[in-house]
């Protein structure tokens, strides 16, 4: 599937580029980012066993922030409005739960087999001893599956201020996304053996024992502070990152309009919460950003019946380094070693504790580059109808993460297996936790490439002598690998120039 998507990326690039070249013929237009989709390396290896997932930020969705807006502003600037208000109400839902399940689970599966007794030679995906699961007769076994799903809705507000009084053709644009995000792992456990009792059936004085009775309880153990796997919905709402664009418009009659601008991103969202796996996130994780962009509109034809133009939106952002808390695994013990037990020499009264309590540390995280390129075909008719179809290419670099502080020296790794599914290989002595054994790759989100197609239609009118556009649209986004959400979405736009 991932190989096919990588090839589809190249095929889409070649086809669209040839179509554009044929349409515009000798007209001048800069279509830059399609080359990137060919030459940007696309890894087809499956990503597995990760601890952290970062969806595309709403403010970086060019369809929500730019579709139909560029042509509206270009049409209205000649009417000398002092303020343009663009509102986009949207709803998104993911469609690839199996891909995201493989992203989190070891061995690239959508469900894992957990077993305690290995005497029959059957090797599970995860040995129950890693999760401190102890069956009544020592023969616990179950299958755990997850189907992560994402939903989001909200409103993106663009405020466009004409600065002609300060400098002719200058303008300022502020983008404010208000979002509610909902994540659900849809965790299920079945085929259980030797684990009929639950924590609810235990007396209060026995509920804080180290061992769990099944995997669902192990992932939500009272002593587990991070990397929990919640069986239920998690919600987060608020204002995402604010983007401020200061730009200049160049016009060659109406045949070519270029809008150049610089960008400053002010973080207004939340930092990632490492308490739960697949926790909802708004914004870019509280990272400042800088960037630049250019919007080009080239007129293809214009007569008494209709005007047709092609629009290219290109934006580059660089997100700066910040501090986040992330959970990671150990190199010596492989993926999911975050769930093994460790010994805290400073607090022996607690006995064994989950490694994730100590493998969740503050880190310097640099998200680095974000590239957006959107190509649209726009048509407006004499009857004030508006039509637009387009394609958005999105690329986000692989993060750079580093530990902010050395790992605590008071933590010992007890005699547990080196390999998650092999209980026979053990260490002879307790081993001190070492910083060099931190598998930071397990906490790093890989590079992302996605493709989004959209279609929208609407009409133009005047409300109290203010030019107004009202439109609706739909979109679908998919990625090259299992590191991004495949999303379908609908949106409703109202743009008004005051």
C-alpha positions as CSV (number, residue, x, y, z in Angstrom):
1,X,0.0,0.0,0.0
2,X,2.8,2.4,0.9
3,X,4.7,1.7,-2.3
4,X,1.6,2.3,-4.3
5,X,1.0,5.6,-2.6
6,X,4.6,6.7,-3.3
7,X,4.1,5.9,-7.0
8,X,0.8,7.6,-7.0
9,X,2.5,10.7,-5.7
10,X,4.8,10.8,-8.8
11,X,2.0,10.0,-11.2
12,X,-0.2,12.8,-9.9
13,X,2.7,15.2,-10.2
14,X,3.4,14.3,-13.8
15,X,-0.2,14.4,-14.9
16,X,-1.1,17.7,-13.2
17,X,2.1,19.4,-14.4
18,X,1.4,18.4,-18.1
19,X,-2.2,19.6,-17.8
20,X,-1.1,22.9,-16.4
21,X,1.6,23.3,-19.1
22,X,-1.0,22.6,-21.8
23,X,-3.6,25.0,-20.4
24,X,-1.4,28.0,-19.7
25,X,0.8,27.6,-22.9
26,X,2.9,30.8,-23.1
27,X,1.4,32.6,-20.1
28,X,3.8,33.1,-17.2
29,X,3.1,31.4,-13.9
30,X,5.3,29.8,-11.2
31,X,4.3,26.3,-10.2
32,X,7.1,25.4,-7.8
33,X,6.2,22.6,-5.4
34,X,5.3,19.9,-7.9
35,X,9.0,19.3,-8.4
36,X,9.4,18.7,-4.7
37,X,6.8,15.9,-4.8
38,X,8.9,14.1,-7.3
39,X,12.4,14.7,-5.8
40,X,11.4,14.6,-2.1
41,X,12.5,11.1,-1.0
42,X,9.5,8.9,0.1
43,X,10.3,6.1,2.4
44,X,8.0,3.1,2.0
45,X,9.1,1.3,5.2
46,X,6.2,0.8,7.7
47,X,6.5,2.9,10.8
48,X,5.8,0.9,14.0
49,X,5.9,1.1,17.7
50,X,5.9,4.9,18.0
51,X,5.0,6.7,21.2
52,X,4.0,10.1,19.7
53,X,1.7,11.1,16.9
54,X,1.3,14.6,15.5
55,X,-1.6,15.4,13.2
56,X,-1.4,18.2,10.6
57,X,-2.2,21.5,12.4
58,X,-5.4,23.3,11.3
59,X,-3.5,26.5,10.5
60,X,-1.3,24.6,8.1
61,X,-4.3,23.2,6.1
62,X,-4.2,25.4,2.9
63,X,-7.7,24.3,1.8
64,X,-9.2,25.8,5.0
65,X,-7.0,28.9,5.0
66,X,-6.7,29.7,1.3
67,X,-9.3,28.0,-0.9
68,X,-11.6,30.6,-2.5
69,X,-10.0,33.3,-0.3
70,X,-7.2,34.4,-2.7
71,X,-9.5,35.1,-5.6
72,X,-11.9,36.9,-3.3
73,X,-9.2,39.2,-2.0
74,X,-7.9,39.9,-5.5
75,X,-11.3,40.8,-6.7
76,X,-12.1,43.1,-3.7
77,X,-8.8,44.9,-3.4
78,X,-9.7,47.2,-6.3
79,X,-12.8,48.2,-4.5
80,X,-10.5,49.6,-1.7
81,X,-12.1,47.7,1.3
82,X,-10.3,48.4,4.6
83,X,-11.0,45.0,6.1
84,X,-11.7,41.6,4.7
85,X,-13.2,38.9,7.0
86,X,-13.1,35.3,5.8
87,X,-14.6,32.5,7.9
88,X,-14.4,28.8,7.2
89,X,-16.4,26.4,9.3
90,X,-15.2,22.8,8.8
91,X,-15.6,19.2,9.9
92,X,-12.9,16.5,9.4
93,X,-12.9,12.7,10.1
94,X,-10.2,10.1,9.6
95,X,-10.5,7.0,7.5
96,X,-7.4,5.0,8.1
97,X,-7.5,3.4,11.6
98,X,-5.5,0.4,10.6
99,X,-2.6,2.5,9.3
100,X,-2.5,4.4,12.6
101,X,-2.8,1.2,14.6
102,X,0.3,-0.1,12.9
103,X,2.1,3.2,13.7
104,X,1.6,2.6,17.5
105,X,1.7,-1.2,17.8
106,X,4.9,-3.4,17.6
107,X,5.5,-5.7,14.6
108,X,3.3,-3.5,12.3
109,X,0.0,-5.2,13.2
110,X,-3.4,-3.9,13.9
111,X,-3.8,-6.2,16.9
112,X,-1.3,-7.9,19.1
113,X,-1.3,-11.3,20.9
114,X,-0.2,-11.2,24.6
115,X,0.6,-14.4,26.4
116,X,2.1,-15.3,29.7
117,X,3.1,-19.0,29.4
118,X,5.6,-19.7,26.7
119,X,6.3,-23.3,27.6
120,X,4.3,-24.6,24.5
121,X,6.8,-22.8,22.2
122,X,4.2,-20.3,20.9
123,X,5.8,-16.8,20.6
124,X,3.4,-13.9,21.2
125,X,3.8,-10.4,20.0
126,X,4.2,-9.2,23.6
127,X,5.1,-11.3,26.6
128,X,2.7,-10.7,29.4
129,X,5.6,-10.3,31.9
130,X,6.6,-7.1,30.2
131,X,3.2,-5.6,31.1
132,X,3.3,-7.1,34.7
133,X,0.3,-9.3,33.9
134,X,0.0,-12.4,36.1
135,X,-2.8,-14.8,35.6
136,X,-4.2,-16.9,38.4
137,X,-2.7,-20.1,37.0
138,X,0.1,-18.5,35.0
139,X,-1.6,-19.0,31.6
140,X,-2.9,-15.5,30.8
141,X,-3.5,-14.9,27.0
142,X,-5.5,-12.2,25.1
143,X,-5.6,-10.3,21.9
144,X,-5.6,-6.5,22.0
145,X,-6.6,-4.3,19.1
146,X,-6.8,-0.6,18.5
147,X,-8.5,1.4,15.8
148,X,-7.5,5.0,16.3
149,X,-9.9,7.6,14.9
150,X,-9.7,11.4,14.7
151,X,-12.5,14.0,14.4
152,X,-12.2,17.7,14.4
153,X,-14.4,20.7,13.8
154,X,-14.2,24.4,14.2
155,X,-13.8,27.7,12.5
156,X,-10.9,29.4,10.8
157,X,-11.0,33.2,10.7
158,X,-8.9,35.3,8.4
159,X,-8.7,39.0,9.0
160,X,-7.2,40.9,6.1
161,X,-6.3,44.6,6.7
162,X,-5.4,46.9,3.8
163,X,-2.4,49.1,4.7
164,X,-2.6,51.5,1.8
165,X,-2.5,54.5,4.1
166,X,0.9,53.3,5.3
167,X,2.3,51.9,2.1
168,X,0.5,51.4,-1.2
169,X,-0.4,47.7,-1.9
170,X,0.8,46.6,1.6
171,X,-1.6,44.4,3.7
172,X,-1.7,42.4,6.9
173,X,-3.4,39.1,7.3
174,X,-4.1,37.3,10.7
175,X,-5.3,33.7,10.7
176,X,-7.1,32.5,13.9
177,X,-8.2,28.8,14.0
178,X,-10.6,27.8,16.7
179,X,-10.7,24.0,16.9
180,X,-12.1,21.0,18.9
181,X,-10.2,17.7,18.4
182,X,-11.5,14.3,19.4
183,X,-9.4,11.2,19.5
184,X,-10.4,7.6,20.3
185,X,-8.1,4.6,20.3
186,X,-11.1,2.2,20.3
187,X,-9.0,-0.3,22.4
188,X,-10.6,-3.7,22.7
189,X,-9.3,-6.9,24.3
190,X,-10.7,-10.4,23.7
191,X,-9.9,-14.1,23.9
192,X,-8.9,-13.6,27.5
193,X,-7.7,-16.6,29.5
194,X,-7.0,-16.8,33.3
195,X,-8.1,-13.2,34.0
196,X,-11.8,-13.0,34.9
197,X,-11.5,-10.6,37.8
198,X,-11.3,-6.8,37.4
199,X,-10.0,-4.0,39.6
200,X,-13.6,-3.1,40.4
201,X,-14.0,-6.5,42.0
202,X,-11.0,-6.0,44.3
203,X,-11.2,-4.4,47.7
204,X,-9.7,-0.9,47.9
205,X,-6.6,-2.0,49.8
206,X,-5.7,-4.4,47.0
207,X,-6.2,-2.2,44.0
208,X,-2.7,-0.8,44.0
209,X,-0.9,-4.1,43.5
210,X,1.8,-4.2,40.9
211,X,0.4,-7.0,38.7
212,X,-2.5,-6.4,36.4
213,X,-5.2,-8.9,35.6
214,X,-5.4,-8.1,31.9
215,X,-3.9,-5.8,29.3
216,X,-6.6,-3.2,29.4
217,X,-5.8,-2.7,33.1
218,X,-2.0,-2.8,32.5
219,X,-2.3,0.1,30.1
220,X,-4.2,2.1,32.7
221,X,-2.6,0.8,35.9
222,X,-2.8,3.3,38.8
223,X,1.0,3.4,39.0
224,X,1.4,4.1,35.3
225,X,1.7,7.9,34.8
226,X,2.5,8.1,31.1
227,X,1.9,6.2,27.9
228,X,-1.5,5.1,29.0
229,X,-3.8,3.6,26.4
230,X,-7.3,5.0,27.2
231,X,-10.3,3.0,26.2
232,X,-12.5,6.0,25.4
233,X,-12.8,9.4,23.8
234,X,-10.3,12.3,24.5
235,X,-11.3,15.8,23.7
236,X,-9.4,19.1,23.4
237,X,-10.6,22.5,22.3
238,X,-9.1,26.0,22.0
239,X,-7.4,28.5,19.8
240,X,-4.6,27.0,17.7
241,X,-1.5,28.9,16.5
242,X,-2.1,32.4,15.2
243,X,-0.3,33.2,11.9
244,X,0.5,36.8,11.0
245,X,1.3,37.6,7.3
246,X,2.7,41.0,6.2
247,X,2.6,41.2,2.5
248,X,2.7,43.2,-0.8
249,X,0.5,42.8,-3.8
250,X,1.8,43.3,-7.4
251,X,-0.8,43.5,-10.2
252,X,-0.3,43.4,-14.0
253,X,-3.8,44.5,-14.8
254,X,-5.9,41.5,-14.0
255,X,-3.9,39.0,-16.0
256,X,-1.3,38.4,-13.3
257,X,-1.6,39.1,-9.6
258,X,1.2,38.3,-7.2
259,X,1.0,38.5,-3.4
260,X,4.3,38.1,-1.5
261,X,4.5,38.0,2.2
262,X,6.4,37.0,5.3
263,X,4.9,35.0,8.1
264,X,5.2,34.9,11.9
265,X,3.6,32.0,13.8
266,X,2.6,32.7,17.5
267,X,1.9,29.5,19.5
268,X,-1.5,29.6,21.1
269,X,-2.3,25.9,21.4
270,X,-1.3,23.2,23.9
271,X,1.9,21.3,24.5
272,X,1.6,17.6,23.8
273,X,0.3,15.5,26.7
274,X,2.4,12.4,27.2
275,X,0.0,10.9,29.7
276,X,-2.0,9.1,27.0
277,X,-1.1,7.5,23.6
278,X,-2.8,9.3,20.7
279,X,-3.7,12.3,22.8
280,X,-5.4,15.1,20.9
281,X,-3.3,18.1,19.9
282,X,-4.1,21.6,18.8
283,X,-1.5,23.6,16.9
284,X,2.1,22.8,16.5
285,X,2.9,21.9,20.1
286,X,3.7,25.5,21.3
287,X,6.5,26.2,18.8
288,X,7.2,29.7,17.3
289,X,7.6,29.8,13.6
290,X,8.7,32.1,10.8
291,X,8.3,31.8,7.0
292,X,7.4,33.3,3.7
293,X,5.0,32.7,0.8
294,X,3.7,33.8,-2.5
295,X,0.2,33.6,-4.0
296,X,-0.1,33.9,-7.8
297,X,-3.3,34.3,-9.8
298,X,-2.9,34.1,-13.6
299,X,-5.9,34.8,-15.8
300,X,-6.5,32.1,-18.5
301,X,-9.6,33.6,-20.2
302,X,-12.0,36.4,-19.6
303,X,-15.2,37.3,-21.5
304,X,-18.7,38.5,-20.9
305,X,-19.8,35.1,-19.7
306,X,-17.0,34.0,-17.4
307,X,-13.5,34.5,-16.1
308,X,-11.1,31.6,-15.6
309,X,-7.9,31.8,-13.7
310,X,-5.3,29.5,-12.2
311,X,-4.0,30.1,-8.7
312,X,-0.9,28.8,-7.0
313,X,-0.3,29.2,-3.3
314,X,3.1,28.4,-1.9
315,X,4.1,28.8,1.7
316,X,7.2,27.8,3.7
317,X,7.4,27.8,7.5
318,X,10.2,26.9,9.8
319,X,9.1,25.9,13.3
320,X,11.7,26.7,16.0
321,X,13.0,24.6,18.9
322,X,10.9,24.2,22.0
323,X,10.6,22.0,25.0
324,X,8.1,19.1,25.1
325,X,7.7,16.0,27.2
326,X,8.0,12.7,25.2
327,X,8.0,9.0,26.1
328,X,10.6,6.8,24.5
329,X,11.9,3.2,24.5
330,X,15.2,1.6,25.2
331,X,17.6,0.6,22.5
332,X,18.7,-2.5,24.3
333,X,15.2,-3.8,24.8
334,X,13.4,-2.7,21.7
335,X,10.0,-1.1,21.0
336,X,7.5,-1.0,23.7
337,X,10.2,-1.4,26.4
338,X,8.5,1.7,27.9
339,X,6.1,-0.8,29.5
340,X,8.7,-2.9,31.3
341,X,9.4,-2.7,35.0
342,X,12.2,-0.8,36.6
343,X,13.5,-0.4,40.2
344,X,13.8,3.1,41.8
345,X,16.7,2.9,44.2
346,X,15.5,6.1,45.9
347,X,12.0,4.7,46.7
348,X,12.2,1.0,47.2
349,X,9.0,1.0,49.1
350,X,7.1,1.2,45.8
351,X,8.8,-1.9,44.5
352,X,8.8,-2.3,40.7
353,X,7.5,0.7,38.6
354,X,6.7,1.2,35.0
355,X,9.6,2.3,32.9
356,X,7.5,4.9,31.2
357,X,7.4,6.9,34.4
358,X,11.2,7.5,34.0
359,X,11.4,7.3,30.2
360,X,9.1,10.3,29.9
361,X,11.4,13.3,29.9
362,X,11.6,16.9,28.8
363,X,13.2,17.2,25.3
364,X,14.3,19.9,23.0
365,X,12.1,19.4,19.9
366,X,12.6,21.1,16.6
367,X,9.8,20.4,14.1
368,X,11.8,22.2,11.3
369,X,10.3,22.8,7.9
370,X,6.7,22.8,6.7
371,X,5.9,23.2,3.0
372,X,2.5,23.9,1.5
373,X,1.7,24.2,-2.2
374,X,-1.8,24.4,-3.5
375,X,-2.8,24.7,-7.2
376,X,-6.4,25.7,-8.0
377,X,-8.5,26.3,-11.0
378,X,-11.0,29.1,-10.3
379,X,-14.0,30.2,-12.4
380,X,-16.5,33.0,-11.9
381,X,-19.5,33.5,-14.1
382,X,-21.5,36.5,-15.1
383,X,-24.3,35.3,-12.8
384,X,-21.9,35.6,-9.8
385,X,-21.4,31.8,-9.5
386,X,-18.0,30.7,-8.1
387,X,-16.3,27.3,-8.8
388,X,-12.9,26.1,-7.7
389,X,-11.1,22.8,-7.8
390,X,-7.6,22.2,-6.5
391,X,-4.8,20.0,-5.2
392,X,-2.7,20.7,-2.1
393,X,0.8,19.2,-1.6
394,X,1.9,19.2,2.1
395,X,5.3,18.2,3.5
396,X,6.5,18.3,7.1
397,X,10.1,17.5,8.0
398,X,11.2,14.8,10.4
399,X,11.6,16.2,13.9
400,X,14.9,16.7,15.6
401,X,14.6,15.7,19.3
402,X,17.3,15.7,22.0
403,X,17.1,15.1,25.8
404,X,17.1,18.2,27.8
405,X,18.6,16.5,30.9
406,X,20.5,13.2,31.4
407,X,18.3,10.2,32.5
408,X,18.0,9.7,36.2
409,X,20.8,7.6,37.7
410,X,18.7,6.0,40.4
411,X,16.8,3.7,38.0
412,X,17.8,0.0,37.5
413,X,16.6,-2.3,34.8
414,X,15.8,-5.7,36.5
415,X,16.2,-9.1,35.1
416,X,13.7,-9.0,32.3
417,X,13.9,-10.1,28.7
418,X,15.9,-8.2,26.1
419,X,13.4,-8.9,23.5
420,X,9.7,-8.1,24.0
421,X,8.5,-11.5,22.8
422,X,11.2,-13.7,24.2
423,X,11.1,-14.5,27.9
424,X,14.1,-16.9,27.9
425,X,16.8,-14.3,27.3
426,X,17.5,-12.5,30.6
427,X,20.2,-10.3,32.1
428,X,22.3,-11.7,34.9
429,X,22.2,-8.6,37.0
430,X,20.2,-5.4,37.4
431,X,21.6,-2.8,34.9
432,X,21.6,1.0,35.6
433,X,19.6,3.1,33.2
434,X,22.0,4.9,30.9
435,X,21.3,8.0,28.7
436,X,23.0,6.4,25.7
437,X,20.4,3.6,25.8
438,X,17.5,6.1,25.1
439,X,15.8,5.3,21.8
440,X,14.8,8.8,20.9
441,X,13.7,7.6,17.4
442,X,10.7,5.9,19.0
443,X,9.5,9.3,20.2
444,X,10.2,11.2,17.0
445,X,7.5,11.8,14.4
446,X,8.7,10.9,10.9
447,X,8.6,13.1,7.9
448,X,5.1,13.5,6.4
449,X,3.9,13.9,2.8
450,X,0.2,14.2,2.1
451,X,-2.0,15.0,-0.9
452,X,-5.4,16.8,-0.7
453,X,-8.0,17.3,-3.3
454,X,-10.9,19.7,-2.9
455,X,-13.9,21.1,-4.8
456,X,-16.0,24.1,-3.9
457,X,-18.8,26.2,-5.3
458,X,-20.6,29.3,-4.2
459,X,-21.9,32.7,-5.3
460,X,-21.0,36.3,-4.8
461,X,-23.5,39.0,-3.6
462,X,-23.6,42.3,-1.7
463,X,-24.7,42.6,1.9
464,X,-25.3,46.3,2.7
465,X,-23.1,47.3,-0.2
466,X,-20.3,45.0,1.2
467,X,-18.9,42.4,-1.4
468,X,-19.7,38.9,0.0
469,X,-18.9,35.4,-1.1
470,X,-20.8,32.3,0.3
471,X,-19.6,28.9,-0.7
472,X,-19.4,25.2,0.4
473,X,-16.9,22.5,-0.4
474,X,-15.5,19.1,0.3
475,X,-12.0,17.7,0.5
476,X,-10.1,14.4,0.9
477,X,-6.5,14.1,2.1
478,X,-4.3,11.0,2.1
479,X,-0.6,10.3,2.9
480,X,2.3,8.4,1.4
481,X,2.8,6.3,4.5
482,X,1.1,5.3,7.7
483,X,2.4,8.4,9.5
484,X,-0.5,10.7,8.7
485,X,-4.2,10.8,8.9
486,X,-6.4,10.2,5.8
487,X,-9.2,12.7,6.2
488,X,-12.4,13.5,4.5
489,X,-13.9,16.9,5.2
490,X,-16.6,19.5,4.4
491,X,-16.4,23.2,4.8
492,X,-18.6,26.3,4.6
493,X,-17.2,29.7,3.8
494,X,-18.5,33.3,4.2
495,X,-16.1,36.0,3.0
496,X,-17.1,39.7,3.4
497,X,-15.2,42.9,2.6
498,X,-16.0,45.9,4.7
